[in-house]
Amino acid sequence: MAEPKRSNSKITFVIQEAAMPEQWPEKIGHFVIARDTGNLWYVQPDGRAVSLWHLLNQSRPVPAPQNGKDGRDGCAGAKGERGLTGATGGDGVRGPKGDAGRDGRDGANAAPCVCKTVEQVEPRLNAVEKATAQASAATTEHAAQIAELKTLVQGLIDRDTRSGEYITWLKERVAAHQKG
């Protein structure tokens, strides 16, 4: 497995996503960018990398590929022998006769109404409204956290890009100074 280039930066680039190790304890808290897929990964405190691309797109975060990617499916195997024949099933047993049903007519034999009163329904309705408000607040908070993460990641990428441009500029200045 190819080791990434060492630096003091919190951003590490790897050529292939499949080349990422399963555990990366020396890179805890760092960001990893796979050049082949462009995916951004974050190395958690336990040393495992998680895809931030999936997290920022509000889907389930996935771990880094372990030991490469799955290969193609193999060809079908040879057909096996036919198994033993089981015993035939027995006849079913009839159940007891059910109770007599109600008359189909309205009137004296009709069942009393079991409608709920407002006093019985109101506490349940209040609980549902409260749960809906809490879920809405949690969704709003989650959206704000995702926006903050997106901003942070973009800032890290911009900082890394700018530092590379600055180093190139410094090298050009040193080369010009040595010539002149």
Order of alpha helices (4+ residues) and beta strands (2+ residues): beta-beta-beta-beta-alpha-alpha
